[in-house]
Amino acid sequence: YSAKGLRVLGFPANEFGAQEPGTNEQIATFCTKNYGVSFDMFSKVKVKGDGIDPLFAWLTKETGGDIKWNFGKFLVGKDGEILKRFEPDVEPESADVTQAIERALG
């Protein structure tokens, strides 16, 4: 969906079983090498608890509370409106996600 304007943004976090203990560079290398990640990866952030990043404080406040585990997903419209939240067990290519993306892109 990138040709239609979708951007995927990755935010590594280490609050879930210490799955991301490395540096930003180590995380980026791992994700590219092992998973072929080509989307934008940001620096590691706190996504819950003390010191939560302001972006995730807003996202979680508006959508029902703390992130439960890595790979929580938020669909945000071009206008900055949060359109939908997907829990970690929802696959990125599931019908629920793809239909929400298609609606958002019009």
N, C-alpha and C positions, 0 to 999 in steps of 0.2 A: 503493500500500500504506500510505499514511499513516493511513488510517482504522483499520488493523489494528495500528498502532504503529510502523511503520518511520520512522526519521529519517535523512535524508541530511545528512552534515556535510562541508563543503568546506574544505580546508586548502591555500591557495595556497603554492607553493614556487618558488624561483628557481634551483634547482640543475640544471635541465635546459634548456640552451641559452638561459639568461636569458629565459625566456618570461614571467616575472612580475616585471619590474623596478620596477613602480609601487608606490605607497603602497597601504595596505589599502583606502582609499576609492576610489582609481582602479581597483583590481582589482574591487571590488564593483560599481562603476558599469559597467565593461566587461562583466562577466559577466551582469549584469541586462539591459543594453541589447542585447547581441549574441546572448545565448543564453537569455534569459528565465529565468535562475536564480532560483528562489524558495526553495531550501533554505538552511539555516544556513551562512554563510560565516564562517570564523574569521580571525584575523590570520595573516599570512604566517609560516610556520615553516620550519625546516631539517629536511629529511626524510632526509638522509644526510650522512656526513662529520663533521668537527669541529663541535661545537655542536648536534648533532642534538637535536631536541625529544624529551623523555622518552617521549611517546606513541609516536613513530615508532621510537625505539630499541627499545621493547618489541614493537611490531607486527612489525618486521622481524626481530628476534631470534627471535621465536616462529614465523615463517612462511617462513624460508629465505633471509634476507639482504636486501641493499639493494634499494630501489625502483629499477627500471630506467629509468623515464621517467614524465612526468606522467600522471595519470589512472589510477594504480594504485588498486585498490579493496580494501577490507577489509570483510567482513561480521562484525559483532560482535553476539553475542546479548545479550538483556536482562540476563543475569547477568555480562556482561563477558567471556565466553569468545569467543575468536576462532574463528569458524565456518569461514571460507573467505577465501582471498586470490585476487583476480583481477588479472591483469596488464593493462597499459594497452590492449593490442589486443582485449581482451574488451569488447564493447559492453554498456553498462548494461542494455539491454533484451533481451539474449541469453537463450536458454533456460537456459543454465548459471546465470546470475545470478538470473533470475526463479524458477527452481526452488529454488535455495538460499534465497532470501528466503521463498518459500512454506513450505518446510520449517521455517525458523526461526520463522515466525509461527504455525505450527500450523494 
